[in-house]
Amino acid sequence: MPWQCHHPTETPRAQWLGWLTEIAVPSPYLLPEWGLFWESVWPRSRAELWILADADGNMLAGIPLVRRRRIGWEMCYAQPMGTPCGPFRSRGRSSDDISVGDFMSAAIGPRTIEFAVHPDLLVGGNLDRWQRQDLRSEAWILRLDPAVNDNRRRYSESHRRNIDKGQRLNPRLAPLEREDDVSHFLTAWGGRSRPSRFVLNRTYAHALVRLFGPTGALRFHTAWMDLKPVAAVIFLVHGDVAVYVDGAFDRERASQGVGHFLFAETLNRLRAEGVRTVDLGGGPAGATAGGLAQFKRGWGAMSVERTTAVYRRPWYHTVRSLLRGGR
């Protein structure tokens, strides 16, 4: 059977989750709401799930995508780069069963000019009309020990000191589960004198709660002092895997450890829920340096190298190279 395209709203969620039980890495980025999230915040974009099944209807492989139109061109992304969010294949299936060439020609279509995949999963096919570029990336992975109630023995000494400082201040910890709660938090957060920047803006935060809140996958935890928010962390959870989406802290309270205390308490809650692997995010290899790398390493996370392959139309690859000075 050929590759078939499904929109998340057209495919029963239970069936989608059933497909995910067949794969080796059940990342929260494979949940149907992740594509819908980007569809809601990116203008002129569409979430897609491509499925390759055998004659009996058993899934062989799948690729969640976001198709985006920019300046009249269509591009397809597997979001985010460097994480195991696509393509994926069923357990025990050989990569010889799957052809990236068939996918590129039949599923993507002639208008798409850029598409990122993990190169070790799809092979074969006619790629004469595409030029491939391999990009090295890294992710910081933290393993939670189910045998202990608190993983602090794996934290750095400075992290433990900050956690203790924050705990002594006794902040009020509160999860945000409704959009009204998020609106209140963001309004109060904007009133702080020196808050760190949230990567996710107001639209993004509301979309996360609206899409992931009802599914039980969202962990939006906050810390408050004197009725004012001083820290927040956002995780997504699927099975025993959690991914760190965003976080922020009040710089006035940063030296007092409230952000570290909130992060540690959230990790403890995730461990108690059965989470064993936490993806703290990453990016291009070598880009995570300085304080950010120290922060992630301080929780006991290890840097894991990954590779992303980008397939582009040759003419588009040439244009990009020229615009970037031949790189």
MILOFI-635757 format. One record per residue: y, z, x of N, C-alpha, C in turn. Coordinates in steps of 0.05 Angstrom, whole numbers, padded with zeros to 5 digits, always signed. Atoms other than C-alpha are relative to their C-alpha. Example, Ala and Ser with C-alpha at 12.3 -4.5 7.8 and 13.67 -1.06 7.14 Angstrom:
MILOFI-635757
-00024+00000+00018-00090+00156+00246+00024+00000+00018
-00024-00001-00016-00021+00143+00273+00022+00014-00015
***
This chain:
MILOFI-635757
-00024+00000+00017+00000+00000+00000+00025+00000+00018
-00025+00001-00016+00071-00014+00025+00016+00026-00003
-00018-00023+00003+00125+00038+00037+00014-00002-00026
-00014-00001+00026+00157+00060-00028+00023+00021+00002
-00024-00017-00001+00226+00091-00038+00002+00017-00026
-00004-00019+00022+00238+00152-00082+00026+00014+00003
-00023-00017-00001+00302+00187-00100-00009+00029-00007
+00010-00027+00006+00295+00263-00100+00000+00008-00029
-00001-00006+00028+00315+00266-00173-00021-00015-00016
+00020+00016+00014+00262+00214-00191-00029+00009+00007
+00026-00009-00008+00205+00249-00156-00004+00029-00007
+00004-00028+00007+00176+00314-00184+00000+00018+00025
-00002-00016-00023+00193+00370-00136-00027+00011+00009
+00027-00011-00006+00123+00399-00141-00016-00021+00016
+00014+00021-00015+00095+00332-00117+00010-00002+00028
-00012+00002-00026+00144+00329-00060-00010+00023+00018
+00009-00023-00015+00126+00400-00038-00029-00002+00007
+00028+00004-00006+00053+00381-00044-00004-00018+00024
+00001+00017-00024+00065+00325+00006+00006+00016+00025
-00008-00015-00024+00098+00374+00053-00022+00019+00010
+00022-00017-00009+00036+00418+00054-00020-00016+00018
+00018+00017-00016+00001+00359+00088+00010-00005+00028
-00012+00006-00026+00046+00359+00149-00002+00024+00018
+00003-00021-00020+00045+00399+00213+00025+00018+00003
-00025-00015-00005+00118+00421+00215+00015+00002-00027
-00013-00001+00027+00143+00445+00146+00030+00009+00003
-00028-00007-00004+00217+00445+00165+00015+00001-00026
-00017+00000+00024+00268+00465+00111+00016-00025-00003
-00015+00025+00002+00303+00400+00129-00015-00022-00014
+00016+00019+00015+00246+00364+00094+00001+00006-00030
-00003-00006+00029+00262+00397+00027+00017-00021-00013
-00015+00022+00013+00288+00348-00025+00030+00006-00002
-00028-00008+00003+00353+00388-00032+00017-00007+00025
-00015+00006-00024+00372+00372+00040+00013-00028-00002
-00011+00027+00004+00381+00298+00025+00021+00000-00022
-00020-00002+00021+00417+00315-00040+00025+00013+00009
-00023-00014-00011+00463+00361-00002+00018-00020+00014
-00017+00020-00014+00487+00304+00043+00010-00021-00019
-00009+00019+00020+00490+00257-00016+00025+00011-00015
-00022-00012+00015+00538+00306-00050+00025+00003+00016
-00024-00005-00016+00584+00316+00009+00009-00024+00016
-00008+00024-00014+00584+00247+00041+00006-00022-00021
-00006+00022+00019+00621+00194+00000-00017-00025+00005
+00015+00025-00002+00582+00130-00014-00026+00003+00015
+00025-00004-00013+00516+00158+00008-00022+00005-00021
+00022-00003+00018+00447+00163-00023-00024+00012+00014
+00024-00012-00011+00387+00208-00010-00024-00016-00008
+00025+00015+00005+00320+00173-00003-00023+00013+00013
+00026-00009-00012+00248+00192+00010-00018-00024+00000
+00018+00022-00003+00203+00137+00036-00028+00011+00005
+00027-00010-00002+00128+00148+00027-00019-00024+00006
+00022+00019-00006+00069+00110+00057-00026+00013-00009
+00025-00011+00010+00004+00121+00019-00022-00020+00004
+00023+00018-00002-00066+00094+00025-00008-00010-00028
+00009+00012+00025-00105+00057-00029-00006+00021-00022
+00007-00021+00019-00125+00123-00061+00024+00017-00007
-00024-00015+00007-00054+00148-00065+00005+00024+00018
-00005-00023-00019-00060+00198-00007+00023-00007+00019
-00023+00005-00017+00003+00205+00033-00009-00003+00029
+00004+00003-00028-00001+00178+00104+00024+00009+00016
-00025-00007-00014+00072+00187+00124+00023+00000-00019
-00024-00001+00016+00140+00201+00097+00025+00002+00017
-00025-00002-00015+00212+00194+00119+00023+00006-00020
-00024-00006+00017+00271+00230+00085+00025-00011+00014
-00024+00013-00011+00336+00192+00095+00025+00006-00015
-00026+00001+00014+00409+00192+00079+00011-00028+00006
-00012+00026-00004+00435+00121+00069+00029+00001-00006
-00029-00004+00002+00509+00118+00082+00014-00027+00005
-00015+00024-00004+00559+00062+00075+00027+00007+00012
-00025-00005-00014+00617+00062+00124+00012-00027+00008
-00014+00024-00007+00668+00006+00131-00016-00025-00007
+00015+00023+00009+00623-00041+00093-00028-00002+00012
+00027+00001-00012+00561-00027+00136-00017+00023-00010
+00018-00021+00008+00500+00011+00115-00015+00011+00025
+00015-00013-00021+00467+00061+00162-00018+00021-00013
+00019-00020+00010+00407+00106+00151-00003+00022+00022
+00002-00023-00018+00403+00175+00182-00023+00018-00008
+00018-00023+00004+00348+00227+00189+00016+00024+00009
-00018-00022-00007+00391+00289+00187-00016+00026+00003
-00019+00005-00021+00401+00327+00231-00015-00009+00025
+00012+00011-00024+00388+00297+00300-00015+00022+00015
+00013-00018-00018+00337+00330+00344-00018+00021-00013
+00018-00018+00014+00299+00369+00290-00022-00015-00013
+00023+00014+00011+00231+00353+00261+00003-00006-00030
-00005+00005+00028+00258+00325+00196-00008-00029-00008
+00009+00026+00008+00229+00256+00198-00001-00020+00024
+00021+00001+00020+00188+00217+00201-00022+00020+00004
+00022-00018-00004+00128+00260+00189-00026-00014-00010
+00025+00011+00009+00055+00245+00179-00020+00022-00008
+00019-00020+00010-00004+00280+00146-00017+00010+00023
+00018-00012-00020-00048+00326+00186-00025-00017+00004
+00024+00014-00006-00105+00291+00221+00003-00030-00001
-00005+00029+00001-00074+00222+00211+00008-00011+00027
-00007+00012-00026-00071+00178+00272+00026-00016-00003
-00024+00016+00001-00005+00146+00289-00006-00030-00002
+00008+00029+00003-00044+00080+00291+00000-00009-00029
+00000+00007+00029-00045+00083+00215+00027-00008-00010
-00027+00002+00009+00030+00078+00213+00015-00020+00017
-00015+00020-00015+00075+00021+00233+00030+00003-00005
-00029-00001+00003+00149+00030+00246+00011-00027-00006
-00010+00027+00006+00157-00045+00244-00001-00006-00030
+00002+00004+00029+00131-00048+00173+00021+00015-00015
-00021-00017+00014+00178+00008+00153+00027-00013+00004
-00027+00011-00005+00239-00024+00186+00004-00026-00016
-00004+00025+00013+00227-00092+00155-00002+00002-00031
+00004-00002+00029+00202-00072+00086+00017+00021-00014
-00014-00023+00013+00236-00006+00072+00030+00000+00004
-00028-00004-00006+00302-00007+00106+00017-00023-00010
-00015+00023+00010+00326-00078+00090+00020-00010+00021
-00016+00014-00020+00372-00126+00127+00027+00012+00005
-00028-00009-00004+00438-00089+00116+00002+00025+00017
+00000-00025-00016+00418-00025+00153+00002-00007+00029
-00004+00007-00028+00442-00025+00225-00006+00023+00019
+00006-00022-00018+00424+00044+00251-00019+00019-00014
+00019-00018+00011+00366+00090+00241-00013+00016+00022
+00011-00018-00020+00341+00150+00280-00027+00011-00008
+00026-00010+00006+00268+00171+00284-00010+00016+00024
+00014-00013-00022+00222+00214+00326-00021-00020+00010
+00016+00023-00009+00187+00161+00369-00029+00005+00004
+00028-00005-00005+00121+00197+00379-00017-00002-00026
+00015-00001+00026+00102+00191+00305-00006-00028-00011
+00003+00027+00011+00110+00117+00288-00003-00020+00023
+00005+00019-00021+00083+00059+00328-00004-00028-00012
+00008+00027+00009+00070-00016+00324+00021-00014-00016
-00017+00016+00016+00100-00071+00284+00019-00018+00016
-00018+00019-00012+00150-00126+00298+00028+00012+00001
-00026-00012-00003+00214-00097+00326+00019-00019+00015
-00016+00019-00015+00243-00161+00355+00029+00000-00009
-00027+00000+00011+00304-00154+00310+00015+00026+00004
-00011-00026-00004+00318-00083+00333+00001+00007+00030
-00001-00010-00028+00340-00051+00398-00002+00031-00002
+00006-00028+00001+00315+00019+00412+00014+00015+00023
-00012-00017-00020+00352+00074+00449-00011+00029-00004
+00011-00028+00001+00319+00142+00465+00022+00020+00008
-00019-00021-00005+00364+00203+00461-00014+00026+00004
+00011-00027-00005+00345+00270+00491+00016+00021-00013
-00014-00022+00013+00362+00331+00451-00016+00025+00005
+00014-00025-00003+00343+00404+00450+00006+00018-00024
-00003-00020+00022+00334+00459+00399-00008+00027+00011
+00006-00027-00009+00333+00534+00409-00019+00013-00021
+00021-00010+00018+00269+00563+00378-00006+00029+00006
+00005-00029-00002+00258+00637+00364-00026+00006-00015
+00025-00008+00013+00188+00664+00349+00002+00030-00008
+00000-00028+00010+00186+00727+00305-00028+00012+00001
+00025-00013-00003+00131+00776+00320-00007+00015-00026
+00006-00013+00025+00096+00796+00255-00011+00029+00003
+00013-00026-00004+00066+00859+00287+00021+00022+00003
-00021-00021-00004+00133+00896+00294+00021-00003-00022
-00020+00000+00020+00186+00915+00244+00027-00009+00010
-00026+00007-00012+00243+00901+00292-00006-00014+00026
+00005+00016-00024+00244+00847+00345+00019+00007+00023
-00022-00006-00019+00299+00882+00385-00010+00002+00029
+00010-00002-00028+00254+00892+00446+00002-00027+00014
-00003+00027-00012+00261+00816+00456+00029-00008+00004
-00028+00006-00002+00337+00818+00452+00011+00008+00027
-00013-00007-00025+00382+00820+00512+00013+00028-00002
-00012-00026+00000+00413+00886+00532+00028+00000-00013
-00027+00002+00012+00483+00863+00512-00002-00004-00030
+00004+00003+00029+00457+00841+00443-00007+00027-00012
+00008-00026+00011+00425+00909+00433+00024+00019-00001
-00024-00017+00001+00490+00944+00451+00018-00007-00023
-00017+00009+00022+00529+00902+00402-00012+00007-00027
+00013-00007+00025+00478+00913+00347+00005+00029-00006
-00004-00028+00005+00484+00988+00356+00029+00006-00007
-00028-00004+00007+00560+00984+00355+00005-00007-00029
-00004+00009+00028+00559+00945+00290-00013+00018-00020
+00014-00018+00019+00508+00991+00258+00015+00026-00004
-00015-00025+00003+00551+01053+00272+00024-00003-00018
-00023+00004+00018+00608+01021+00233-00009-00001-00029
+00011+00000+00026+00562+01018+00173+00012-00020-00019
-00011+00020+00018+00585+00952+00143-00017-00003-00025
+00016+00006+00025+00564+00933+00072-00011-00028+00003
+00013+00026-00002+00513+00877+00075-00006-00010-00028
+00004+00010+00027+00510+00831+00014-00008-00030+00002
+00007+00028+00002+00474+00765-00001+00018-00014-00020
-00015+00017+00019+00513+00709-00036-00020-00019-00013
+00020+00016+00014+00471+00676-00090+00012-00018-00021
-00012+00016+00020+00521+00646-00139+00025-00013+00011
-00024+00014-00010+00578+00597-00131+00025+00017-00004
-00023-00017+00003+00627+00648-00159+00002+00020+00023
+00000-00019-00023+00606+00696-00103+00010-00015+00025
-00009+00015-00023+00617+00641-00052+00030-00005-00001
-00029+00005+00003+00686+00625-00080+00016+00025+00008
-00013-00026-00007+00705+00699-00075-00001+00005+00030
+00002-00004-00028+00679+00703-00005+00018-00018+00016
-00016+00019-00015+00714+00640+00020+00030+00006-00003
-00028-00007+00004+00780+00662-00011+00007+00024+00017
-00005-00024-00016+00775+00730+00022-00001-00007+00030
+00003+00008-00028+00752+00698+00087+00025-00014+00010
-00024+00015-00008+00812+00652+00089+00024+00018+00004
-00022-00019-00003+00858+00713+00085-00002+00016+00025
+00002-00015-00024+00833+00742+00150+00019-00011+00021
-00021+00008-00019+00882+00741+00208-00011-00018+00022
+00011+00015-00022+00835+00714+00262-00030-00005-00005
+00028+00006+00004+00770+00688+00232-00009-00022+00018
+00011+00023-00014+00724+00644+00272-00004-00023-00021
+00001+00023+00018+00717+00574+00243-00028-00003-00011
+00025+00008+00012+00662+00559+00193-00003-00030+00004
+00006+00028-00002+00630+00493+00209-00001-00012-00028
+00002+00009+00028+00615+00486+00135+00026+00006-00015
-00024-00006+00015+00678+00478+00094-00006+00009-00028
+00004-00011+00026+00688+00501+00023-00019-00018-00017
+00017+00018+00015+00655+00439-00007-00029+00003+00008
+00027-00002-00011+00594+00445+00038-00013+00026-00009
+00012-00026+00008+00584+00519+00023-00008+00000-00029
+00007+00001+00029+00586+00508-00052-00024-00018-00005
+00023+00018+00004+00538+00450-00047-00026+00013+00009
+00023-00014-00009+00489+00492-00007-00010+00020-00022
+00008-00020+00020+00489+00548-00060-00009-00014-00025
+00007+00014+00025+00486+00499-00118-00028-00013+00002
+00025+00015-00002+00427+00460-00091-00023+00018+00009
+00022-00015-00011+00387+00511-00051-00004+00027-00013
+00002-00026+00012+00403+00575-00089-00022+00002-00021
+00021-00002+00021+00358+00560-00150-00028-00003+00011
+00027+00005-00011+00299+00541-00104-00010+00024+00015
+00008-00023-00016+00299+00607-00066-00001-00005+00030
+00001+00007-00028+00307+00572+00001+00024+00010+00016
-00025-00006-00013+00378+00596+00016+00001+00030+00007
-00006-00028-00008+00395+00660+00055+00029+00000+00010
-00028-00001-00006+00471+00668+00054+00008+00029+00001
-00004-00029-00003+00483+00738+00081+00027+00006+00012
-00027-00007-00009+00551+00771+00092+00002+00029+00006
-00006-00028-00007+00579+00835+00121+00029+00005-00008
-00026-00007+00009+00640+00870+00091+00008+00028+00010
-00012-00026-00007+00686+00927+00114+00027+00002-00013
-00025-00004+00013+00743+00956+00075+00006-00022-00021
-00001+00021+00021+00729+00905+00019+00008-00027+00011
-00006+00026-00012+00740+00848+00068-00024-00011+00015
+00023+00011-00015+00687+00800+00096+00006-00002+00030
-00004+00000-00029+00677+00805+00171-00021-00017+00015
+00020+00017-00012+00615+00763+00184-00018-00013-00021
+00018+00014+00019+00567+00714+00151-00020-00017+00016
+00020+00018-00011+00503+00676+00168-00014-00015-00023
+00014+00017+00020+00468+00619+00131-00025-00011+00012
+00026+00011-00007+00394+00603+00137-00012-00015-00023
+00018+00012+00020+00347+00557+00100-00028+00006+00007
+00027-00008-00005+00274+00576+00092-00019-00017-00015
+00022+00014+00013+00211+00537+00077-00026+00010+00013
+00025-00010-00011+00143+00570+00086+00006+00021+00021
-00005-00020-00021+00143+00608+00152+00020-00010+00021
-00020+00011-00017+00200+00567+00182+00028+00004-00012
-00028-00002+00009+00275+00582+00178+00017-00015+00020
-00019+00013-00017+00333+00542+00205+00028+00012-00004
-00027-00011+00001+00402+00569+00222+00019-00023-00005
-00018+00021+00009+00454+00527+00186+00028+00005+00010
-00028-00006-00007+00520+00562+00200+00004+00030+00001
-00007-00028-00001+00554+00628+00213+00029+00003+00010
-00028-00005-00009+00622+00659+00228+00004+00031+00001
-00006-00028-00002+00653+00726+00245+00031+00003+00003
-00028-00007-00003+00721+00760+00244+00005+00008+00029
-00004-00006-00029+00747+00760+00315+00010+00028+00004
-00009-00027-00003+00780+00827+00303-00023+00020+00001
+00023-00018+00001+00711+00857+00291-00022-00010+00020
+00021+00012-00017+00673+00813+00342-00008+00019+00021
+00007-00019-00022+00677+00864+00398-00013+00025-00010
+00012-00024+00011+00652+00917+00351-00029-00005-00010
+00028+00006+00004+00585+00882+00340-00009-00004-00028
+00009+00003+00027+00585+00873+00265-00015-00026-00004
+00014+00026+00003+00565+00799+00271-00028+00002+00012
+00027-00004-00012+00507+00818+00317-00018+00016-00018
+00016-00017+00017+00484+00872+00270-00009-00015-00025
+00008+00016+00023+00485+00824+00210-00021-00020+00008
+00020+00019-00009+00447+00772+00250-00027+00013+00004
+00025-00015-00005+00394+00823+00272-00013+00008-00026
+00011-00009+00026+00386+00850+00201-00011-00024-00015
+00010+00024+00014+00378+00779+00174-00027-00009+00013
+00025+00007-00013+00324+00764+00226-00022+00019-00009
+00020-00019+00009+00288+00828+00206-00009-00007-00029
+00007+00008+00027+00290+00806+00133-00017-00025-00001
+00016+00025-00001+00264+00737+00150-00028+00007+00010
+00026-00007-00010+00207+00768+00190-00016+00014-00022
+00014-00014+00021+00190+00814+00131-00009-00019-00022
+00007+00020+00021+00188+00752+00085-00023-00018+00009
+00021+00017-00011+00136+00719+00130+00009-00022+00018
-00010+00020-00018+00181+00675+00172-00010+00006+00028
+00010-00004-00027+00151+00665+00241+00015-00017+00020
-00015+00018-00019+00193+00608+00271+00028-00003-00011
-00028+00003+00008+00269+00606+00270+00012-00021+00019
-00014+00021-00015+00305+00542+00292+00030+00007+00000
-00028-00008-00002+00373+00564+00317+00019-00024+00005
-00017+00024-00003+00397+00492+00323+00002-00009+00029
-00003+00011-00026+00415+00449+00382+00018-00024-00001
-00016+00024-00001+00442+00381+00399-00009-00017+00024
+00007+00016-00024+00444+00331+00457-00008+00019+00023
+00010-00016-00022+00405+00358+00517+00022+00007+00020
-00020-00009-00020+00449+00399+00563+00027+00006-00012
-00026-00005+00013+00506+00404+00512+00004+00029-00007
-00002-00028+00007+00489+00475+00492+00003+00017+00025
-00005-00015-00025+00520+00515+00549+00019+00023-00005
-00020-00022+00001+00562+00576+00563-00008+00021-00020
+00003-00022+00019+00571+00628+00509-00020-00005-00022
+00018+00006+00022+00532+00592+00455-00029+00002+00009
+00027-00002-00011+00470+00585+00498-00007+00029+00005
+00005-00028-00005+00476+00657+00519-00005+00015-00025
+00004-00013+00026+00482+00679+00447-00028-00005-00011
+00026+00007+00010+00418+00642+00427-00022+00012+00017
+00020-00010-00018+00380+00662+00489-00002+00031-00003
+00000-00029+00003+00400+00735+00476-00018+00010-00022
+00018-00008+00021+00357+00736+00414-00030-00005+00007
+00027+00007-00008+00296+00713+00453-00008-00028-00005
+00006+00028+00006+00301+00640+00435-00004-00016+00026
+00006+00018-00023+00274+00586+00482+00009-00028-00007
-00008+00028+00004+00302+00516+00492-00024-00018+00000
+00022+00019+00002+00254+00462+00469+00012-00028-00001
-00010+00027-00002+00267+00389+00488-00013-00017-00021
+00010+00019+00019+00259+00336+00435+00013-00028+00006
-00010+00027-00004+00270+00261+00433+00005-00013-00027
-00006+00016+00024+00303+00218+00380+00003-00029+00008
-00003+00028-00005+00297+00143+00379+00019-00012-00021
-00019+00013+00018+00354+00102+00350-00005-00030+00002
+00004+00029+00003+00340+00032+00326+00025-00013-00011
-00025+00013+00009+00400-00014+00321-00004-00030+00002
-00001+00029-00002+00412-00087+00308+00012-00007+00028
-00010+00007-00027+00423-00120+00377+00030-00004+00000
-00028+00006+00000+00492-00145+00358+00017+00026-00003
-00014-00025+00004+00513-00076+00334-00002+00018+00025
+00003-00016-00024+00485-00043+00396+00020-00010+00021
-00019+00011-00019+00527-00091+00438+00029+00009-00006
-00027-00008+00008+00590-00075+00398+00005+00029+00007
-00002-00028-00007+00578+00000+00406+00004+00004+00030
-00002-00002-00029+00568-00008+00481+00027-00008+00010
-00026+00009-00009+00632-00047+00489+00022+00020-00008
-00020-00020+00009+00672+00004+00448-00002+00026+00016
+00003-00024-00016+00644+00060+00491+00001-00006+00030
-00004+00006-00029+00660+00026+00557-00026-00007+00014
+00024+00009-00012+00591-00003+00569-00022+00020+00001
+00021-00020+00001+00552+00061+00557-00020-00005-00022
***
